[in-house]
Amino acid sequence: MSNGATFEVYRDRADEWRWRLVARNGRIIADSGEGYTSKQGAERGIESVKRSAADAAVEYLPED
């Protein structure tokens, strides 16, 4: 079942491919953080996040 979030793939001003994860309310909740030279590279980045995030640990860093 989908939570309503959507991955968007797009070209940026530098003509590189990027992705962003958009929540149902329209807010961006994650992005690629880097540009890819091909759309397939961006798609591989999305698949990597999908595989890794489900089991990712949460690490709490010390406060400053």
QUITA-V844812 format. One record per residue. N is the residue number from 1. SS is DSSP state (~ for helix, > for strand, _ for the rest). OMEGA is omega in radians with two decimals (* if undefined). NEAR is the number of other ideal C-beta (glycine too) atoms within 8 Angstrom. Layout:
n:N ss:SS omega:OMEGA near:NEAR
n:N ss:SS omega:OMEGA near:NEAR
//
This chain:
n:1 ss:_ omega:-3.10 near:2
n:2 ss:_ omega:3.09 near:4
n:3 ss:_ omega:3.12 near:5
n:4 ss:_ omega:3.10 near:6
n:5 ss:_ omega:-3.10 near:10
n:6 ss:> omega:2.97 near:6
n:7 ss:> omega:3.05 near:9
n:8 ss:> omega:3.09 near:8
n:9 ss:> omega:-3.07 near:10
n:10 ss:> omega:3.04 near:8
n:11 ss:> omega:3.13 near:6
n:12 ss:_ omega:-3.11 near:9
n:13 ss:_ omega:3.12 near:3
n:14 ss:_ omega:3.14 near:5
n:15 ss:_ omega:3.04 near:5
n:16 ss:_ omega:3.12 near:9
n:17 ss:> omega:3.11 near:14
n:18 ss:> omega:3.01 near:14
n:19 ss:> omega:3.02 near:14
n:20 ss:> omega:3.10 near:11
n:21 ss:> omega:-3.05 near:13
n:22 ss:> omega:3.11 near:11
n:23 ss:_ omega:3.14 near:10
n:24 ss:_ omega:-3.12 near:6
n:25 ss:_ omega:3.08 near:4
n:26 ss:_ omega:-3.13 near:5
n:27 ss:_ omega:3.08 near:6
n:28 ss:> omega:-3.10 near:8
n:29 ss:> omega:3.05 near:7
n:30 ss:> omega:3.05 near:6
n:31 ss:> omega:-3.04 near:8
n:32 ss:_ omega:-3.13 near:10
n:33 ss:_ omega:3.10 near:3
n:34 ss:_ omega:3.07 near:5
n:35 ss:_ omega:3.10 near:9
n:36 ss:> omega:-3.13 near:12
n:37 ss:_ omega:-3.14 near:6
n:38 ss:_ omega:3.07 near:7
n:39 ss:~ omega:3.13 near:8
n:40 ss:~ omega:3.08 near:6
n:41 ss:~ omega:3.09 near:10
n:42 ss:~ omega:3.12 near:14
n:43 ss:~ omega:3.07 near:10
n:44 ss:~ omega:3.08 near:8
n:45 ss:~ omega:3.09 near:11
n:46 ss:~ omega:-3.13 near:11
n:47 ss:~ omega:3.09 near:8
n:48 ss:~ omega:3.11 near:8
n:49 ss:~ omega:3.14 near:10
n:50 ss:~ omega:-3.14 near:8
n:51 ss:~ omega:-3.00 near:7
n:52 ss:~ omega:-2.96 near:8
n:53 ss:~ omega:-3.06 near:7
n:54 ss:_ omega:-3.10 near:6
n:55 ss:_ omega:-3.08 near:5
n:56 ss:_ omega:3.09 near:6
n:57 ss:_ omega:3.03 near:4
n:58 ss:_ omega:-3.14 near:4
n:59 ss:_ omega:3.13 near:4
n:60 ss:_ omega:-3.13 near:3
n:61 ss:_ omega:3.13 near:4
n:62 ss:_ omega:3.11 near:3
n:63 ss:_ omega:3.11 near:3
n:64 ss:_ omega:* near:2
//
